[in-house]
Amino acid sequence: MEKTVLISTFYSFEPLVASATAYSPSRIALLVAGDSLNGRDGEKVKANISKAKDVYGSVAPIEVIKVNGSDLVGVAKKTVELLENEEGKKIVNISGGWKLLAQGVLYGCYARPELVEKIVCNNIEDNTLIELPKLSFNLSSAKKELLEELLNRNGKAIAEIAKKLDKTRGMLYQHLKELKENGYVDDKFDITLAGRMALI
């Protein structure tokens, strides 16, 4: 039987219960915003981690992973790292913790949708699980290559980038237009935060 890994954002105990009960994971990875452990609610969060370990730790080893909950790209990269390195089915719960933490985890799932079995969140009203769609950034290799060049642009003109990529300027501008429409580059064709996440 294939093992199930539950990757979950975490702040309080209750959102974890529904997903741990529904999927009976063999391992649990809790992503916790480091600031929440040290802030005014730090003792509460630590007590919730202890409760999770007391209730589920004997059945599924629990790893607490501290991340910067405000760093979307960093959280997305950590999520991708977990998805790539964990064995078995991966269930991702984005119910607990800070909004930016949950969004970063979601963007990490979008970067590797083929590695995710399900993305879920808890319904606030009754704590039932809602399955979310597994979306992706849908970048062609040509657009991804262009974004990588823009990330390291250092003032290069579009004509220089076109030459380096062996593309016509017309083709490159068509790609740039589509990247701009999707929010991956700005009006000056500089890579945006969304573009950086799409490259993860």
C-alpha positions as CSV (number, residue, x, y, z in Angstrom):
1,M,0.0,0.0,0.0
2,E,1.4,3.4,-1.0
3,K,2.2,5.7,1.8
4,T,0.5,9.1,2.2
5,V,2.3,12.3,3.2
6,L,0.3,15.2,4.6
7,I,1.9,18.6,4.0
8,S,0.0,21.2,5.9
9,T,0.3,24.8,6.8
10,F,-0.1,25.1,10.6
11,Y,-1.1,27.6,13.2
12,S,-3.8,25.8,15.2
13,F,-4.7,22.2,15.8
14,E,-8.3,22.1,14.5
15,P,-7.6,22.5,10.8
16,L,-5.2,19.5,10.9
17,V,-7.8,17.1,12.4
18,A,-10.0,16.8,9.3
19,S,-7.2,16.1,6.9
20,A,-5.3,13.8,9.3
21,T,-8.5,11.8,9.9
22,A,-9.5,11.7,6.2
23,Y,-6.2,10.6,4.8
24,S,-4.5,8.6,7.6
25,P,-1.0,9.9,6.6
26,S,2.1,7.9,7.3
27,R,4.0,11.1,7.7
28,I,3.0,14.7,8.5
29,A,5.0,17.9,7.5
30,L,3.8,21.0,9.2
31,L,4.8,24.3,7.6
32,V,4.8,27.0,10.3
33,A,5.6,30.7,9.9
34,G,8.6,31.2,12.1
35,D,7.3,34.6,13.3
36,S,4.1,32.9,14.7
37,L,6.4,30.9,17.1
38,N,8.0,34.0,18.5
39,G,5.1,36.5,18.4
40,R,2.4,37.2,20.8
41,D,0.7,33.8,20.0
42,G,4.0,31.9,20.2
43,E,3.1,29.8,23.2
44,K,-0.3,29.0,21.8
45,V,1.2,27.8,18.5
46,K,3.8,25.7,20.3
47,A,1.1,24.2,22.5
48,N,-0.9,23.3,19.3
49,I,2.3,21.7,17.8
50,S,2.6,19.6,21.0
51,K,-1.0,18.6,20.8
52,A,-0.6,17.5,17.2
53,K,2.5,15.4,18.2
54,D,0.6,13.9,21.1
55,V,-2.4,13.0,19.1
56,Y,-0.8,11.9,15.8
57,G,2.9,11.5,16.5
58,S,2.7,7.8,17.4
59,V,0.9,7.0,14.1
60,A,2.7,9.4,11.8
61,P,6.0,11.1,12.4
62,I,5.6,14.8,12.5
63,E,8.2,17.2,11.2
64,V,7.8,20.9,11.9
65,I,9.3,23.1,9.2
66,K,9.8,26.8,10.0
67,V,9.6,29.1,7.1
68,N,9.3,32.9,6.6
69,G,5.5,33.1,6.1
70,S,5.8,36.5,4.3
71,D,8.3,35.2,1.6
72,L,6.0,33.8,-1.1
73,V,8.8,32.6,-3.3
74,G,10.7,31.0,-0.4
75,V,7.6,29.2,0.8
76,A,6.8,28.0,-2.7
77,K,10.4,26.7,-3.1
78,K,10.2,24.9,0.2
79,T,6.9,23.3,-0.9
80,V,8.4,22.2,-4.2
81,E,11.4,20.7,-2.2
82,L,9.0,18.7,0.0
83,L,6.9,17.5,-3.0
84,E,10.1,16.4,-4.9
85,N,11.7,14.6,-1.9
86,E,8.8,12.9,-0.2
87,E,7.8,9.3,-1.2
88,G,4.2,8.3,-1.7
89,K,1.0,10.3,-2.3
90,K,1.1,13.9,-1.2
91,I,-1.9,15.6,0.2
92,V,-1.5,19.3,0.8
93,N,-3.8,21.2,3.3
94,I,-3.6,25.0,3.1
95,S,-6.1,25.7,6.0
96,G,-3.8,26.7,8.9
97,G,-1.5,29.6,9.3
98,W,-1.0,33.0,7.7
99,K,-2.6,33.8,4.4
100,L,0.7,34.4,2.6
101,L,2.0,31.1,4.0
102,A,-1.0,29.3,2.5
103,Q,-0.6,31.1,-0.8
104,G,3.1,30.3,-1.0
105,V,2.3,26.6,-0.5
106,L,-0.4,26.8,-3.1
107,Y,2.0,28.3,-5.6
108,G,4.5,25.5,-4.9
109,C,1.7,23.0,-5.7
110,Y,1.1,24.9,-9.0
111,A,4.8,24.6,-9.9
112,R,4.6,20.8,-9.5
113,P,0.9,19.7,-9.9
114,E,2.0,16.3,-11.2
115,L,3.5,15.5,-7.7
116,V,0.3,16.4,-5.7
117,E,-2.5,14.0,-5.2
118,K,-4.9,16.5,-3.7
119,I,-4.9,20.1,-2.4
120,V,-7.5,20.7,0.3
121,C,-8.7,23.3,2.7
122,N,-11.1,23.3,5.6
123,N,-14.6,24.7,5.3
124,I,-14.8,27.3,8.0
125,E,-18.5,26.5,8.9
126,D,-18.2,22.8,9.5
127,N,-14.5,21.9,9.2
128,T,-15.2,19.5,6.2
129,L,-12.6,19.3,3.5
130,I,-12.9,21.1,0.2
131,E,-10.8,19.9,-2.6
132,L,-9.2,22.7,-4.7
133,P,-8.1,22.4,-8.3
134,K,-4.6,21.5,-9.2
135,L,-3.6,24.4,-11.4
136,S,-0.3,25.0,-13.1
137,F,1.7,27.9,-14.5
138,N,1.4,26.4,-18.0
139,L,4.6,27.8,-19.4
140,S,6.0,26.5,-22.6
141,S,9.7,25.8,-22.6
142,A,10.3,28.8,-24.8
143,K,8.5,31.1,-22.4
144,K,10.2,29.6,-19.4
145,E,13.6,30.1,-21.2
146,L,12.6,33.7,-21.9
147,L,11.6,34.3,-18.3
148,E,15.0,32.9,-17.1
149,E,16.7,35.4,-19.4
150,L,14.6,38.2,-18.1
151,L,15.4,37.2,-14.5
152,N,19.1,37.8,-15.2
153,R,18.6,40.6,-17.7
154,N,20.9,43.2,-16.2
155,G,19.8,45.9,-18.6
156,K,20.0,43.8,-21.8
157,A,17.9,45.0,-24.6
158,I,15.2,42.7,-25.9
159,A,17.1,42.5,-29.3
160,E,20.1,41.1,-27.4
161,I,17.9,38.5,-25.6
162,A,16.3,37.6,-29.0
163,K,19.7,37.0,-30.5
164,K,20.9,34.9,-27.5
165,L,17.7,32.8,-27.6
166,D,17.9,32.5,-31.4
167,K,14.4,33.9,-31.8
168,T,13.1,36.7,-34.0
169,R,12.2,39.9,-32.2
170,G,8.6,39.5,-33.4
171,M,8.4,36.0,-31.9
172,L,10.0,37.3,-28.6
173,Y,7.5,40.2,-28.5
174,Q,4.6,37.8,-28.9
175,H,5.9,35.7,-26.0
176,L,6.4,38.9,-23.9
177,K,2.8,40.0,-24.7
178,E,1.4,36.7,-23.5
179,L,3.7,36.7,-20.4
180,K,2.5,40.3,-19.6
181,E,-1.2,39.3,-20.0
182,N,-0.5,36.5,-17.4
183,G,1.2,38.9,-15.0
184,Y,4.7,37.3,-15.4
185,V,6.3,40.5,-16.6
186,D,5.5,44.2,-16.2
187,D,5.2,47.0,-18.8
188,K,8.9,47.3,-19.1
189,F,9.3,43.5,-19.5
190,D,10.9,43.1,-16.1
191,I,10.0,39.8,-14.4
192,T,7.4,40.1,-11.7
193,L,6.9,38.2,-8.4
194,A,4.5,35.9,-10.3
195,G,7.1,35.4,-13.0
196,R,9.7,34.4,-10.4
197,M,7.3,31.9,-8.9
198,A,6.5,30.4,-12.3
199,L,10.2,29.6,-12.6
200,I,10.4,27.5,-9.5
